[in-house]
Amino acid sequence: MGALLSPRDALAAVERAFLAQAEQQTTLPLRAAVVVDAGLLGSMPGAVKMGARALGAKLVTFFPGNSGDRPTHQALIALFDVADGRPLALMDGRYITEIRTAAASAVATRILAHHDSSVIAILGTGVQARAHAHALAAVLPLRDARLWGRNRLHAEKLARELTAAGIKIRAVETPSQACEGAHVICTTTSSHEPVLTRDDVSDGAHINAVGACTPHMRELAADLMAAVSIFVDSIEGGLNEAGDIILAIREGALPPAPRLTLLADAVAGRTGGRTADDEITLFKSLGIAIEDLTCAALVYERAVARGVGTTVQI
């Protein structure tokens, strides 16, 4: 699927999705989840009504105990014709999930990070860590890059892989070492406990927090949440699904109705982004269906044009 959707393609598609969201030209119900012992299955329907119109749903599983060749996130995306409801395509959603999540962080970084950002830190060693390194390299002139993971061998392996791909990055011992002086920080872990506190983050930094995707998971400590300006891809999702926000409210670090700014409005210029050089901005990313659908619609269009895929009669 990479031949049909590059990281730059995904960045442009996700930005179009945010612009449609800002124009209230999307339908985006809160995702439904079915929880089992080892993980969960999420259902994410949605529609995009302007630009590259799309209608469909993603079914995605999150099994944090998976390792090796079995990804923690696996998914299917179904596309339907916007005009008459005909099923158009069923495609693997794992790659699209991986690439659109990093693309959303790249869009947020471009809008919210300080204009001369060049030092990055990535916490985590999975597919999102890899995807975020490539996505940030596409939007920032990297001068220094650091990588941390709980398993040092995994961190060193990923650092070598990324360096060989042209993104010079080094593995470090602690999150604090990774984040010291960093302009942009990406948290891509599956942690249930904070990996980042206020003391770890420099004034003026921008954070993309993508790893904690349930109400009981968190990557950012409450004292850090109290110090940041929070941008989200979904207000409803942020208040109902984002453990970083929910647990900070429960602990009193955030008010019961915290100020959350929709990233789409910042992308469209409807609201401001960064307001001061020392402001710490946070994009709390949960991932929304319209990101998947705009990317999937582009994949489908190119697959049809190039004769790629298998046609079946239903």
N, C-alpha and C positions, 0 to 999 in steps of 0.2 A: 504493500500500500504506500510505502514511502515514495515510489515513483509517481504516484498520483497526488501526493500531498506533502510538500516540503515544509520545514519549520517556518520559512518566510510566508508560504501560502497560508499556513495556519494562523500566523500572526495577523495577516490582512483579513482573513475570514472572521476571526474572533473580534477584531476591531469593528468590522461591519455589524456583527451581532450586537455589540455594545451600543453602537449608534442607533440601531433599530430599537433596542431596549429603551434608550433615552427618549426616543420619539413615541414611546408607548405603542410600538408596533410589534410586540411580542406577547405570547401567552406562556406563562411560566408557573404552573402549579408547584407547590411544595412537594418534594419527592416523598414517595412512600417507601418504607423499608420493612422487610421481613427478616427477623433476627433468628439465627440458629446458633448452635453451640460454638461453632468455630468462626462464624462471620455473619455477613448479612447480604441480602439481595435488595438493591434499590431500583425503583422504577421512576424514570425521569421523562415524562412526556413534555412536549412543547411545540410551539409554532413561531415562525418568523414571517411577518406579513409585509415586509418591504425589502427592496434589494433582491438578493438571492433568496426567494421565498422557500420555506421548508416546513414540513409537517412530519412529525414522527416521535419516536421515543427511544430511549436507551435503557436497557436492562444491564445493570452492573453489579458484580459481586465484589465484596471487600473481605478477604480472608487474611488478616494480618500475620497469621502463623505460617503462611506459605514461604517457601525458600527455594533456592536453587533455580531450576528451570520453570517453576510454577509461580507466576506473578501474583502479587497480593490483590491486584485489581484485574478482573476479566470482564468483558462486556460484549454485547450485541447491540447494533443500532438498526432500527427499522424505519425506512422512509416511505411516505405515502404521497400521492399526488394531491397538491393543494386544491385543485379545481374539482376533482371528482372522488377523491378518497382511495383511488386504486393503490394497492401495494406496489412500490417501485423497486425496492432493494432491501436486502438484509445483508449486513456487513459486520465484520469483526470490529468491535469498538475499543479493543485494548490499545491499539496504536493511536487512534484518534483521541482517546482519553489522555494518554501520555503527552501527546504533542500539543493538544489544545490547552491543557492545564498550564504548561510552561509558556505557551503563547500569551495566555491571559496575564501571567506574571510579568512577561516582557512588556505588554501594553501598560500595565500598572507602573512598572519601573520607568518607562519613558515619560509617563505623565507626572509621577509623584517624586521620583528621586531627584536629588540635587543635580543641576545641569552639568556639573563637571565630575560626576561619579565615575570612578575607575577601579575601585577596590571592592571585591565581592567575597562573601563567605557563603558556603553552602553546607548545611547541616543535614546529613543523611547520605546514604550510599546506594539507594535503589534506582529504579528507572526514572523517577522524578528528579533525583539529583543530577543524573546524566542529562536529561532533557532540559533542565533549567540552566545548566552550564552552557549548553549550545544556544538556548534562547537569549540569555543575557549577553553572550558574546556577539549576538547579532545586533544588539541595540546599544552596547556600551564599548568604549575603547578601553579594554581591560589592561590595567597596569600590574595588578596583583590579584591572585585568586587563591583562596584557601578552602580546604574541604575537611570536614570532621564527620566521623561515624563511630558508633559504639565499638564496632569491630575494626581495629586498626588495619588489619590485613585487607579487609574489604575496601577501606578508604584508600590505601596505597595502590591497590589494584585499579580502582576507578580513576585515581589521579594519573596513573601511567597511561591508561586508555585515553583519557581526555587530552593529555599532553601529546600523545601520538596523533590525535586528531586535530592538533593545532591550537588547543586551548590549554595554555600552560597553567597548571594548578598544582598545589602541593598539599599533602595530607598533614594535619596537625593533631596534637594530643587532646585538646579540650575545645569545647564551644567558645570559651573565652578567648583562646588564642586565635581561633578562626575569625572571631568578630571584632577583635581589637582594631579600631580605626577603619572598619569596613563601612563603605558608603551604602552598599546594598547587601542584605542578608536574606537568604532563602532557607526556610525550615521545611524539610521534606521527609520528616521522620514519621513513624507510626507510634510515637510515644503517647502514653497515657499520663505522664508527668512532665512538668516543664523542663525544657532543655535550655531555655534562654531566660535571663532575668534582666532587670533594668540596668544593673551594673555592667552587663556584657555589651550593651549597645551604646554607641557614641551618639552624642547630640547631632541631629541632622541626618541620621541614617534613614533608609527606607527598608521595610521588612515585607517580604512576601511569605505569608504563612499558609502552607498548603497541605500539611500532613495530617492534621487533626480534623477528621471529617464527621465526627459523631459528638453528641452532647457530653460524652464522658471522657473524651480525649482532649489533651491540651499539649501545646508545645511552648507556650509563652506564660510566664509567671504573672500573677495578678498585679504585682508592682509595675511590671512593664506595660500591661494592658492599661493601667491607669495613666500612663505617661504618653500614650500614642494618640494620633488622629486616625480613626478607623474608617477604612473604605471597604466595601463589600460588593460582591457580585449580585447579592440578593438580600434585601433588608429582612424579609420574612425568614429566609434561610439562616441569616446571621443570628437572629433571635431564637430560632428553634433548633438549629443543628450544630452551631459552632461552639464546641466546648470551651475554646479560648475565651469567648465572650460570655457564655452562660455561667461558667464557673467563676469568672471574675465578678459577675453580678452577684452571684450567690455569696461570695466572700466579702462583698462590700467595696471592692476596688472600683467598680463601675456602678453608676446609678441604675435603678430598675429599668429605666428607658434611656439607654446610652445614645449618644449622638453617633449615628452610622450614616456615612455618605455613600451613595451608590456610585461605584466606579464609572458606570456608564454615563452618568451626568457629568463627571469630570472629563471623560473622554470627549464628550460632545460640547464641552465648554459651558454647560449650564450652571455648574458650580466650580468653585476654585479647587485647585489641588493643594500643593505645598504653599503655605502662607509665610514661612520664615525659614531662614537658613538653619536654625537649630531645632526646628520641628522634627519630631520622629513620626514618620508616616507608616501606616500598616495597611496592606491589602490582605484582608482575611478571605482567602479563596476557598469556596466550597465546590465550585464547578457547577455550572448550570446547563440545562439541556440545550439552550440556544447556541452555546459554544460548540457542542457536539453536532448539532443539526446543520449549522452553516458549513462546518468542515465536511460533514457527510454528504451534503448536497453538492459540494465541489468535487468530491471523490466520484460520486455517481455521474455527474455531468462529464467528467473526463473519462471515466470507464466506458460510458456509452460511445463517446466520440472515438475512442481508441480500440473499441471492440474487446475490452477486458472484462472478465467475469463470466459467469455461467447463467444462461437464461433458462428459467423453468416455467412451466405452465401450472397455475394454481386453480 
